[in-house]
Amino acid sequence: MKFEKFLIWTGLLVQTMFAASTFAAYTEGAVSDGGSVSGKLTYSGALPETAVESIAITKNPEVCGEGYREVVWIDVENGALRGAFVFLDKVSTGKAWQEPADGHQMIMQKGCRFKPWAQVVKRGPIVIRNGDEGVLHNINTREMIGVEKGRVVKRTMFNFGQPDPGDIEKTIKPRRSPYLSINCEAHNFMFGFMMAPEHPYAVVVDESGSFSIEDIPPGTYKLKAWHPSLGVQESDITITASGNVEANFNFLSN
């Protein structure tokens, strides 16, 4: 019995140590002569049949719409890849997080959609808003572990029903991965993605597939691009004082 307890406590200690060491502490401070990196994400080749999925709308058509919801998993226009994230890996010190315009981070549910489809969030409090009158949403937010290895396991961070318009505050607290997925358990056509890195050097590409990350302390970094359906690419970059580096990523069809 004592040995079994020893094993249990040992396992808990290892898990705690692993969780504590997974994310490095980030220190906010003034950045002098910071540089920047900018570029574009593109897609080459034919889109797979799974790039777009049509899902029947079976609940709340008065708010969600009628017929079918077209879920665009791989959004490409004129070769530009949209709905993707670009970020620096393992930054220990740098600029401060920018405060949200309305004072708090938010996951918005409106018209039976998550708006925006993709966003970068800071770990900590976040407001979950149901903006659909008379509609019960059930948001499931999960940490995607193993994204860069191509073997994803999802760990639920919070999953709850939210009737009628209103706000509920939750906490974004990933243990092992900054990659997050969201879906509505009440409406099987509602999806979205988030990134919760330990630092603010992460962005979502714009409608042209372009990105820019600024105020980076001079040094050598690994720049990564993540598309939720296409995986992760990376590139080594060196930032010089007040300089700009161009870095582009091209995703290929299988």
C-alpha positions as CSV (number, residue, x, y, z in Angstrom):
1,M,0.0,0.0,0.0
2,K,2.8,2.4,0.9
3,F,4.6,1.6,-2.4
4,E,1.4,2.3,-4.4
5,K,1.1,5.7,-2.6
6,F,4.7,6.4,-3.4
7,L,4.1,5.7,-7.1
8,I,1.1,7.9,-7.1
9,W,2.8,10.8,-5.5
10,T,5.9,10.4,-7.7
11,G,3.7,10.5,-10.8
12,L,1.9,13.7,-9.6
13,L,5.3,15.3,-8.9
14,V,6.6,14.4,-12.4
15,Q,3.5,15.8,-14.0
16,T,3.7,19.0,-12.0
17,M,7.4,19.5,-12.9
18,F,6.7,18.8,-16.5
19,A,3.8,21.2,-16.6
20,A,5.9,23.9,-14.9
21,S,8.8,23.4,-17.3
22,T,6.7,23.2,-20.5
23,F,6.3,26.9,-20.9
24,A,9.2,29.2,-20.2
25,A,8.6,32.3,-18.1
26,Y,8.2,35.5,-20.2
27,T,9.4,38.8,-19.0
28,E,7.9,42.0,-20.3
29,G,10.2,45.0,-20.8
30,A,11.1,47.9,-23.0
31,V,12.6,47.0,-26.4
32,S,15.3,49.3,-27.7
33,D,16.0,49.3,-31.5
34,G,13.7,46.4,-32.0
35,G,13.4,44.8,-35.4
36,S,10.6,43.1,-37.3
37,V,9.8,40.2,-39.6
38,S,7.2,40.2,-42.3
39,G,6.1,38.0,-45.1
40,K,3.3,36.0,-46.7
41,L,1.8,32.6,-46.5
42,T,0.9,30.9,-49.8
43,Y,-0.6,27.6,-51.0
44,S,0.5,25.7,-54.1
45,G,-1.4,23.0,-55.9
46,A,-4.9,21.7,-56.0
47,L,-7.0,22.0,-52.9
48,P,-8.1,18.6,-51.4
49,E,-11.8,17.7,-51.4
50,T,-11.7,18.1,-47.6
51,A,-10.8,21.8,-47.9
52,V,-14.5,22.8,-47.7
53,E,-17.1,20.8,-45.8
54,S,-20.9,21.3,-46.1
55,I,-22.8,20.5,-42.9
56,A,-26.5,20.5,-42.6
57,I,-28.0,23.1,-40.2
58,T,-30.4,21.2,-38.0
59,K,-30.8,23.6,-35.1
60,N,-32.0,27.1,-34.7
61,P,-32.3,28.0,-38.4
62,E,-33.9,31.3,-37.5
63,V,-30.5,32.4,-36.2
64,C,-28.0,30.0,-37.8
65,G,-29.5,30.1,-41.3
66,E,-31.1,27.4,-43.3
67,G,-29.8,24.6,-45.5
68,Y,-26.1,23.9,-45.1
69,R,-23.2,25.7,-43.5
70,E,-20.0,25.8,-45.6
71,V,-17.1,25.2,-43.3
72,V,-13.9,26.3,-45.0
73,W,-11.0,24.4,-43.5
74,I,-8.4,25.6,-46.0
75,D,-9.1,29.1,-47.1
76,V,-7.1,30.1,-50.2
77,E,-7.6,33.1,-52.5
78,N,-5.3,34.0,-55.4
79,G,-2.7,31.7,-53.9
80,A,-2.8,33.4,-50.5
81,L,-3.3,31.1,-47.5
82,R,-5.6,32.6,-44.9
83,G,-6.8,31.5,-41.4
84,A,-3.2,30.8,-40.3
85,F,-0.9,31.9,-37.5
86,V,2.7,33.1,-37.5
87,F,4.8,33.3,-34.3
88,L,8.2,33.3,-32.8
89,D,9.2,30.2,-30.8
90,K,10.6,30.4,-27.2
91,V,11.0,34.1,-26.6
92,S,12.0,34.9,-23.0
93,T,11.9,38.7,-22.9
94,G,10.4,41.4,-25.0
95,K,7.5,43.8,-25.5
96,A,4.4,43.9,-23.3
97,W,1.1,42.4,-24.4
98,Q,-1.3,44.9,-25.9
99,E,-4.4,45.4,-23.9
100,P,-7.7,44.6,-25.6
101,A,-9.6,47.6,-26.9
102,D,-12.7,46.8,-24.8
103,G,-10.7,45.8,-21.7
104,H,-11.1,42.0,-22.0
105,Q,-10.4,39.2,-24.3
106,M,-13.4,37.6,-25.9
107,I,-14.7,34.5,-27.7
108,M,-17.7,35.8,-29.6
109,Q,-20.6,33.5,-30.7
110,K,-22.8,35.4,-33.2
111,G,-25.0,34.0,-36.0
112,C,-23.9,30.6,-34.8
113,R,-20.3,31.4,-35.7
114,F,-17.2,32.0,-33.7
115,K,-15.9,35.4,-34.6
116,P,-13.1,35.6,-35.5
117,W,-12.4,32.2,-36.9
118,A,-8.8,32.5,-35.7
119,Q,-7.3,34.7,-33.0
120,V,-4.3,35.0,-30.7
121,V,-5.1,35.3,-26.9
122,K,-3.1,35.9,-23.8
123,R,-3.3,33.2,-21.1
124,G,-5.6,34.2,-18.4
125,P,-9.2,35.5,-18.1
126,I,-11.3,35.5,-21.2
127,V,-15.0,36.3,-21.7
128,I,-17.2,33.9,-23.6
129,R,-20.1,35.8,-25.1
130,N,-23.3,34.3,-26.5
131,G,-24.7,36.9,-28.9
132,D,-27.5,34.8,-30.2
133,E,-30.9,35.4,-28.6
134,G,-32.8,32.3,-27.7
135,V,-30.0,30.0,-28.8
136,L,-28.2,27.5,-26.5
137,H,-24.5,27.3,-27.3
138,N,-22.1,24.8,-25.7
139,I,-18.5,25.8,-26.2
140,N,-15.8,23.2,-26.0
141,T,-12.3,24.7,-25.8
142,R,-9.4,22.2,-26.1
143,E,-5.6,22.2,-25.9
144,M,-4.2,20.5,-29.0
145,I,-1.1,18.5,-27.8
146,G,1.3,17.1,-30.4
147,V,0.5,19.4,-33.3
148,E,4.1,19.7,-34.4
149,K,4.6,15.9,-34.3
150,G,1.5,15.3,-36.4
151,R,-0.2,13.2,-33.6
152,V,-2.8,15.5,-32.0
153,V,-4.4,14.7,-28.6
154,K,-7.0,17.1,-27.4
155,R,-7.4,18.1,-23.7
156,T,-10.5,19.9,-22.7
157,M,-9.9,23.1,-20.8
158,F,-13.6,24.1,-20.4
159,N,-16.9,22.8,-21.9
160,F,-20.2,24.3,-20.8
161,G,-23.7,25.2,-22.0
162,Q,-24.5,28.9,-22.3
163,P,-28.2,29.7,-22.8
164,D,-29.4,33.1,-24.0
165,P,-27.3,36.2,-24.7
166,G,-24.8,37.0,-22.0
167,D,-21.2,36.7,-20.8
168,I,-19.3,34.0,-18.9
169,E,-15.7,34.4,-17.8
170,K,-13.3,31.5,-18.0
171,T,-9.5,31.1,-17.9
172,I,-7.2,30.2,-20.8
173,K,-4.6,27.9,-19.1
174,P,-2.9,25.5,-21.5
175,R,-0.5,23.0,-19.9
176,R,1.7,21.8,-22.7
177,S,0.7,23.4,-26.0
178,P,-0.3,26.9,-27.3
179,Y,-2.5,25.5,-30.0
180,L,-6.2,25.6,-29.2
181,S,-9.4,24.5,-30.9
182,I,-13.0,25.6,-30.2
183,N,-16.3,24.1,-31.2
184,C,-19.9,24.2,-30.2
185,E,-21.3,20.9,-29.0
186,A,-24.8,22.1,-29.7
187,H,-24.1,23.1,-33.3
188,N,-21.8,20.7,-35.2
189,F,-20.9,23.3,-37.8
190,M,-19.4,25.8,-35.4
191,F,-15.5,25.8,-35.3
192,G,-12.6,28.1,-34.6
193,F,-9.0,28.1,-33.5
194,M,-6.8,30.1,-31.1
195,M,-3.2,30.4,-30.1
196,A,-2.2,31.1,-26.5
197,P,1.6,31.6,-26.6
198,E,3.7,32.6,-23.6
199,H,4.6,35.9,-25.3
200,P,2.9,38.4,-27.6
201,Y,5.0,37.7,-30.7
202,A,2.2,35.9,-32.6
203,V,-0.2,37.1,-35.2
204,V,-3.0,35.8,-37.5
205,V,-2.3,36.5,-41.2
206,D,-4.6,39.0,-42.9
207,E,-6.9,38.4,-45.8
208,S,-3.9,38.5,-48.3
209,G,-2.0,35.9,-46.3
210,S,0.5,38.6,-45.1
211,F,1.8,39.1,-41.6
212,S,4.1,41.4,-39.7
213,I,5.6,41.0,-36.2
214,E,7.3,44.1,-34.7
215,D,9.4,45.3,-31.7
216,I,11.5,42.1,-31.6
217,P,14.7,42.3,-29.6
218,P,17.7,41.7,-31.8
219,G,18.8,38.0,-31.9
220,T,18.3,34.7,-33.7
221,Y,14.9,33.1,-33.5
222,K,12.8,30.3,-34.9
223,L,9.8,31.6,-36.8
224,K,6.9,29.2,-37.2
225,A,3.7,29.2,-39.3
226,W,0.7,27.1,-38.2
227,H,-2.3,26.3,-40.3
228,P,-4.8,24.1,-38.3
229,S,-5.4,21.8,-41.3
230,L,-1.9,21.8,-42.9
231,G,0.4,21.7,-39.9
232,V,3.5,23.7,-38.9
233,Q,6.4,25.1,-40.9
234,E,9.5,26.8,-39.5
235,S,12.4,29.0,-40.5
236,D,15.4,30.4,-38.7
237,I,15.7,34.2,-38.8
238,T,18.1,36.8,-37.4
239,I,16.8,40.1,-36.3
240,T,19.1,43.1,-36.3
241,A,18.6,46.4,-34.5
242,S,15.8,48.3,-36.2
243,G,16.0,45.9,-39.2
244,N,13.4,44.0,-41.0
245,V,13.6,40.4,-42.2
246,E,11.3,38.9,-44.9
247,A,10.2,35.3,-44.4
248,N,7.6,33.6,-46.5
249,F,6.0,30.2,-46.1
250,N,4.6,28.1,-48.9
251,F,2.2,25.2,-48.1
252,L,1.9,22.4,-50.7
253,S,-1.0,20.1,-51.5
254,N,-0.4,16.5,-50.7
